């Protein structure tokens, strides 16, 4: 009987896990308002980086989960498209970098079952090459779709970001210093795993 209870509990946990809905966003659903990004000046090149190097699965609401890396990638693609329309090319090798991170994501639900409303909240954090940061909080409410609610929250955060005084000043006027570039090279070198030569197998002679 004890074994049967364990099996039943395991099956219940499996069923509950299967009910979790993954929330993924599509960068093609929305676009940053052209007027909002009109203050950004080109021509120049900028690198847009994702703060998450690997998937970061989190619970964002009742029976809902999301990969913060995927949400951040949506923001990067949307921001890059808006910047390119202003003559700013997005290139990984550019000296001027912007690192984005979507976090503190939550999605709720209220209203009638036949017409539920999904409020989505999140924070978009941007870190600049000089170490300074800008954080934007956003809220969007959408009917029927937690996916659209979350994507809309990303859009609202980006619309505020491209108007933000600190972001506009960095994109338009900031010139990376030698110290900035040296720090960036040091961080890149630190991110590369060093192989322990003592663990290498020597080929037979």
N, C-alpha and C positions, 0 to 999 in steps of 0.2 A: 504493500500500500504506500509505504514511504517513497519507494522508487517511482510509483505511478504519479504521486504528487509532484515529484521533481520534474518528470516528463511533462506534465500538464503545465507547470509553471514556465518551463522552457518554451513550450509551444505558445503560451500566452505572450511572453516577452517577444518572441519572434513575430507574432501577429501585430503587436503594438509597434514594433520597429518598422514593419512593412507599411504602416499607416502614415509614417512621416513623409511629408511632401517636400521635395527639394525645390527651392525657389531660385531659378536662374533668370538673369536679365539679358535682354537682347539690345545691343547698341543701335540696331536699326529701327527700334520702336519710336524713339524720340530723337530730337536734335536740339543742340544748344541754340538759343535765340540769337540770330545774327546781330541784332542791335546790341545785345548784351556784350558780345565779344568785339564790338567795333572799336574799343579803345586800344586793343592790342595792335602793336605795330610790327610789320615786317619790312623788308625781307631779313630773315635770320633763321637759325636752326636751334631747336630745343629737343632735349631727350626727355621723354616721359617714362618714368620707371614705376614698376609695381613693387610696393613695399613687401608684399608676400612672395617669397621665392618658391613656395610650395602651396598646395591646397590647404585651406584653413576652414574646416567644416565646423559650424556653430549652430546651436539652436536659436532661432530668432522669434519663435512664437509657438503657440500650441500646435503640436504635430507639424511644425515647419522648420526646415533647416536651410542653410545657405553656405556656400563657399565664398568667404570674404575675398579670396584672390580673384574669383570669377566676377564678383560685383565690382571690384576695383578695376579689372580689365575692361569692363563695360564703360566705366568712367573715363579711362584712358583713351579708348577709341573715340568716344563722343567728344572729349576735349580736343583730341588731335585733329579731328575733322573741322571743328570750329576754328582752330588756330591756323590750319592750312588755308582756310578761306580768307584769312587776313595776311597771307603771304609768309606764314611761319612754317617752315618745314620741320616735321618731326623725324629726327634721326637718332638712333641709339648712340652714335659716336659723338654727338654734339657736346661741347664743353659745358654749356648751360643746361642744368638738369632740374627736373621737378619730379619728386617722388610722391605718389599718391597712395592713400590708404583709406578704404572704407571700413568703418568699424561701428560698434555700438548700434547694431541693426536690430530693430524689433518690429514685428508685424502683429497687429491685433485684428479683431473681428467684432462687429456689432451690427445691430439691425435685424430685420426679419430674415428667416432662413431662405425665403424665395428671392431676396434682394440684399444680400450681405454687403457691408461696407468694410473695406480693409484699410486701416490707417497704418502707414509705414513710416518709421522714423530711422534716421541714421546720421552719422557724422562722417564728413569727408575731410580728411586731414592731408595737408600738402606740406612737404618739407623741401626747402630750397637748398641750393648748393652751399650757401653761407651758413647753414644750420638753423635758420629761422623757420617758423612754421605758421601756417594759417589753418584754422579749423572752422568748418561751416556745418551747422546743424540744419537739417531739412526734414519736413513733414509733408507727406502726400496721402490723400485719401482717394481710393478708387473703388468703384462698385465691382462686385463679382470676382475680381482678379488680384490676388496678392502679388503676382508677378508684375502686373502693370503698376500697382501701388509702389512697389520697391523701385522699379525702373523710373517712375515719375519722381520719386524722392531723390534719386541720383541726378536727374535732370535739374531739379530745383536747386540742388547743391552746386551744380556746375554753373548755372545761370548766376548765382550769387558770387561764386568764385571768380569768374572772368570780369566781374565788376569791382571786385575787392581791391582797395587801394594798394595793399601790400603786394598782391599778385600782379597787378598791372604795372607797378613800379619795378618789380623784379624782371618781368618779361621785357619791358620796354627799355629800361635804363641800366640794369645791373650788368656789370662786366666781371666775369670770374677772375679772381686774383690767383697768383701763383700758389698761395697757401690753400685756396679752395681746390685747385687742381691736384696739388700734392696730397691733400686729404682724400680726395676721390680716388687717386691711384692707390693710396694705402688701404682704403676700404675694399677696393676691388681685389687687391693682393690678398687681404685677410680672408676674403670669401672663397678663395681657391684652396681646396684641401691639399695639404702637404702629405705626400706619401712617405711613410716610414721606410727608409731603405733597409732597416734591419729585418723587415718582414718580407722583403722581396726574395723570391726563390731564384737562386742562381741556376743558369742553364748548365746542363752537364757538359763537361769538356771532353 
